[in-house]
């Protein structure tokens, strides 16, 4: 079953991650990276595939093949991290974010998003 992600928060997180993947600085330093990561969001429930090689973020089947890492968190946590309102390290320490495999790559991307958001907003 394909999970549809229609919630505004899920759309925001997906668009933000996709924009970060396609940013020239990230693309140049990660060119040829074939990592495929699964971001599981809760409330609303949605699974996004983050394809670091193609720069694509899209809803996927829960059992998508070829995934090298997983990150799971509530959608509002993901939005807060993207906006710089929630400290990534604190959320990890509190158990609000769960990481498996190469999911740490996605956390690095989230950290970069937060830095860009803070610079953009002053």
Order of alpha helices (4+ residues) and beta strands (2+ residues): alpha-alpha-beta-beta-beta-beta-alpha-alpha-beta-alpha
